[in-house]
Amino acid sequence: MMMHKTGTRAEWLQARLALLEEEKALTRRSDEIAAKRQDLPWVKIEKDYQLETEAGIVPLAALFKGRSQLLVYHFMFGPDYTAGCPSCSSIADGFNGVFVHLENHDVAFSAVSRAPLAKLLEFKRRMGWTFDWASSSGSDFNRDFNVWFTPEEQQSGGIEYNYRREPPIPDVLQKQSPSGEQGPADLIASMTGTDINTFARERPGLSAFIMRDGDIYHTYSSYARGLDGVWGMYQWLDRAPLGRNEEGVWWRHHDRYGAGQ
């Protein structure tokens, strides 16, 4: 293994102060982008989405729980999954400590997935999570917010995700390692108990809503690498000496480390 460059404390401090200026510029730029997110036009929700929660079948408005704002994490957990997506699960591991603060700042929070509620609650218990999780099974919610697609769309190139159209059955789904071992996409799919194409018809995302005078408006959605900012694991790794330092899929459901899958 190659040795990283070394230096004196004075040399380190000089380099650190130079980097600090760049970090401050990045923070200021991040603030500017956040303001632009909040300046996007609001789009009124016209459909009466019905979601299944532990309180029963409720309209989208019920997820606000009396607050004016709602953040939704589109969690990849389809009806055919036997476990939640491990990447979404890693992101969700950070929700428990955050949602209580959001709810005390006029922002409700809920994960939403297409799997039946019973499956979601069973997995939620397994993971030790306490945040709200609703099932959108039977509604167009996931489809309308571009986080679920049909087999026909997958095969014909009709998937439009993260604001761009994908080619038919993306190449990554067809690749296998030269040794015949599972590729990264197949490995992730296997952790959910599905094949790669079934797995990939569900997608992750984050959507924001606001309620005004009884009407709900969609204000923002982000997908794919746009979720990096809420994936706490990576925020920490980006500050570790070796960074993300990853090759392939190394993360697991948090109760599966040291136990295979």
N, C-alpha and C positions, 0 to 999 in steps of 0.2 A: 504493500500500500504506500502510495506517495505521501511524503511528509508535507504538510501545509507550511507555507512560509511562516516564519517566526520573526519577532522583533522586540524592541525594548518597550517599556511602558510609555515612554514619550512618543515613540513611533505609532504605537497603538492609538494613543489619545489624538494625535494629529489626524490619523485616518478616520477615527470615530467622529471627530468634530466635522470633518468634511462630509461624511455620510449623514450626520445629523441634519445638515442643511437640506440634503436631498429628502430625508424623511419628513422634515417640516413642510417642504414643498408638496410632497405627496399627500400629507394630511390636509393642507389647504385645498389641494385639488379635489380630494375626497369630499370635503365640505361643499365645494362648488357643485360637484355632481349630485350630492344628496339634495341640495336646493333645487336642482333641475328635475330630480325625481318628483319632488313635491309640487313642482310647477306644471307637471303634465296635466292635460285636460282630463276631467272625470267623465266616465261613461256610465250612464244609468243602466242598472240591471233590470231587464224587462221580464225575465223568466222567474217563475216561482219554484226555485230549487228546493226540493225536499230532501233532507239528510237524516240519516238514522244516528241517534246519539243514545247515551245511557238514559236520557230523559224521554226517549221515544222518537217518533218521526217529527221533525221540526223544520220550519223554514230557515233559510240562510240567516234571516234577521235574528234568530234565537242564538246563533253563535256569538253575537255581539255581547250578550249577557248584560245589557244595559249600558254598554260603552259606545262611544261614537266611532271607534276605529276597530278594524279586524285584520289580523295578519293570519294567513293560511299557508301552511307548508303542505305542498302536494307530495305526499309520501308514496313511493313506489311499493304498492302492495295490492296486486291484482287478485281477482277471485280464485285464480288457479295457483297462487303462491301458497306455500306452506309456512313461510317466514318472510318478514319484511326485507327489502333490499338492504344489504349490509352497508352500503354507502349512505343511504338515507338513515339507517339506524345509527351510524357513527355521528351524523349531523344531529339526530334527535337526542343523542346522549347529552347534548348541551342544553336541551329545552327546559328540563326540570328546574334548573336554577334561575332561568331567565323569565319564564312566563309570569311568575308571581310579581315581578317588578313591572312588566308590561301592563298587567291587569290593574296595578295601582298607579298607572299613568295613562288611564283612559284608552288602553289598547287591549282588546281581547285577542286570544291566540287559540288556534286549533290546527291539528293535522287533519288532513282529509285523504281518504283512499277509497278505491273501488271495492275492496274485499268486503265480505259481510261483516257486520259489527262484531259478531261473536269471535271471528278470527282475529280481528284487530285487538279486541280486549284480552284475548288469551295471550297474544304476543306482547301486549303492553304489560301484562302481569309478569311474564317471563323476563322482560327487560327492566322491570322495576320503575317504569315511568308513571308519572302522575298527570301529565298535561292532557287536555281534551283531545279526543280523536273521534272523528265522525266518518261514517260510511256514506259514500255517494252512490252506492249501488242503486240502480233503478233511476238515476237522474242523469242529466246531460252535463253535470258540473265539470267533470274531468275532461270531457270532450271539448266543451266550450272554452276551457282555459288551456287547451293544447297540451294536455299531459296524458292523453290516452288516444290510441289509434287502432284501426281495424287491421286484420290480416290483409285485406284487399289493398288498403292504402300502403301497407308495408311492402307488398309485392309490386305494386304499380308505380311507386315513387310519389305517392300522394301524401306523405308525411311532411307537415310543415311544423318544425319544432325549433325553438330558440330563434324565431323570426327568419328562418331560412328553410328552403325545401331540400329534403334529403333525396338521394338517388334510391332506386329500388333496392331493398334489403342491403343496407350499408355493408361495404366490404369487410369492416371489422367483424361482422357476424359470421363471415365465411372463413376467416383465417384460423388455422390451427398451427401449433408449433411444429417445427420439423421433426421433433421426436415423437409426435403424436399425442403429447400431453395436452391437457386442457389449456386453451388460451385464456387470457384475462377475462374476456366477456363471458365465456362458457363457465369459468370458475365462479364468477359472481352469480350467474343465473342458477348454478347448481346449489348455491347457498339458500336460494329461495324455493328450491324444489321444482324448478321449471326448466324448460329448454330455452335457449338463448333468444329465439324469435318471440316466444310468448313473453319472456321477461322484458324484452326491449319495446314492446308495445305500450308499456307503462313508462312514464317519464317523470323526473323530479322537477319541482318548481316552487316558487314563492309568489303569492298574490296578496295585494293589499286592497282593502275596501273601506269606505266611509259611509256613515248614515247621516242623512240630513232630512229633517221633517218627515221621517218615516220612509224615505226613499234610500236605496242602497246604490252606491256608485263604485265601479271598479277604478282604481287609481294607478296600479302598478303591477307588473309581473316580471319575474326574472327566472332564467333557466340555466341549466348546464353550469359552466364556469362562473356564471353570474351568482351562483350560490356559495362560492368560495368564502365570501365574507361571513357567512353564518356557520361555516364548518370549522368549529373551534379547534379541532385537532391540527388542521393545517396552519392556522394562525400561530400556534405554538411552534410547530415544526419549522416555520419560516424564520423563526428566531433562534433555532437550535444550531450548534456549530456545523452540522452536516446538512442542514436544510431538510427538504423532503426526502432526499436520499432513498428513492424508491425504484424498484424494478418489478413491474407486474403488480398484482394485487396482493398486498401484505396484510391489510386490515381484515378483521372478522367481526361478527357479532361479539359484543364485549364479554359474553359468557362462553365463548368458544375458543378463546386463546388457550393454547396448550391442550386442546381437546380435538384437534383436527378441525373439521367443519362443524 
